[in-house]
Amino acid sequence: MAKKRVVILGAAGRDFHNFNMVLRGNKSYEVVAFTAAQIPNISGRKYPKELAGKGYPDGIPIYPENKLKELIVKNNVDKVVFAYSDISHIEVMHAASIALAAGADFWLLGPKSTMLKSKKLVVSVTAVRTGSGKSPVSRTITDILRRLRPELRIAVIRHPMPYGDLKKQIVQRFSSFGEMKEQKCTIEEMEEYLPHIERGNTVFAGVDYEKILKAAEKEADLIIFDGGNNDFSFIQPDLNIVVADARRAGHEVLYHPGETNLRMADVIVLNKINSASREESELVLNNIKDANPDAAIIKSDMLISIENHFDMRGKRILAIEDGPTLTHGGLTSGAASIAAQQAGAYTVNPRQYAVGSIKEIYEKYPHLGTVLPAMGYSQQQVQELQETINAVPCDAVLIGTPVDLRRVLTINKPAVRVRYELKTLGKPDLEDVIKEFLRTGGKK
């Protein structure tokens, strides 16, 4: 029987994992191409032969997603696998329609096919949308675990962000800022890894998650899977915690695979309650109860603090926020702009001062307001981000990103960091959940 020919739609993460788990070494299928979306400069590469395995002596090419129809027709493709996250249900079906109209099947690979099983206890932290607050939840969980069980060895496995040389990123391990610099991490990677490293957690990431999991298991008694975007876990969890966002009411049932996470969750953290309206919070609560009535619900908010109690009253402030949260996450503001507003500062619009790819970001995402997304997927983009920051006329720069940008950029004006941590509201709280989890050993 002839092999079924496949194209995988992705964004340098779930796509590679799905290939590794289901299609690599599978004699029934031949993957003719990956496509790339969401992340700049990740098409035009190849999934290398060292990772692709037998049958792919030249590796697998990666094309822009707008070439999908052409790829299906030219390569007589039988199946299109959709394999990336934080995309509306409507957009998923637009991709499906293109595939079906060109004659191919449209395929979604689920948890049973793609989740690895660990020998150790696993807590997964995922979300219904990018920027819901899953990273602060992950950090809070590690803090609680260290307080309750200081003898436990904890490893964090992070959702992939392999935007560089894939052959060098098969398995990555980070325990210091220096190691991130040595491995040429992007700003986006640093934003996710550094807050864990600062807490003493070792972070594992990369491309081949079977090998990554084995490496983490050698060092840990318990593994935290810290999700990316709103993707579901790559590892089967013993405790599945999902973060919902009260500020984006309704999105929990409108985005893929965020709704999947919502329906699978053991515990749902409804975050940002104090900055949302009562109506928004009630809508999310109703959607949670309809989709997953058995899930425990924890209410929380983000506690924002400004470094050195910097006085911003009346000052012109450039607010810099986490890039993906603003771009495909769809938010118009974050911790820095909220802090500036609360302190009585004036937020300068950086749009007219943007250069290069940063200018293109504003054109691609017109919803962005008077904030600057911290985009840094390449050295060139990092340089363009720095040039943009330094061109904006303001009294101070407010850094609302998880990583301190002063460590990777040279900023020509006063720069102050905004920190944000999770604050649970009422009972049950995360400590109650973790105590019960440890008591039962993950048995449900």
Secondary structure, 3 states (H helix, E strand, C coil): CCCEEEEEEECCCHHHHHHHHHHCCCCCEEEEEEEECCCCCCCCCEECHHHHCCCCCCCEEEEEHHHHHHHHHHCCCCEEEECCCCEEHHHHHHHHHHHHHCCCEEECCCHHHHCECCCCEEEEEEECCCCCCHHHHHHHHHHHHHHHCCCCCEEEEECCCCCCCHHHCCEEEECCHHHHHHCCCCHHHHHHHHHHHHCCCEEEEECCHHHHHHHHHCCCCEEEEECCCCCCCCECCCEEEEEEEHHHCCHHHCEECHHHHHHHCCEEEEECHHHCCHHHHHHHHHHHHHHCCCCEEEEEEEEEEEHHHCCCCCCEEEEEEEHHHHCCCCCCCCHHHHHHHHCCCEECCCHHHCCHHHHHHHHHCCCCCCCEEECCCCHHHHHHHHHHHHHCCCCEEEEECCCCHHHCCCCCCCEEEEEEEEEEECCCCHHHHHHHHHHHCCCC
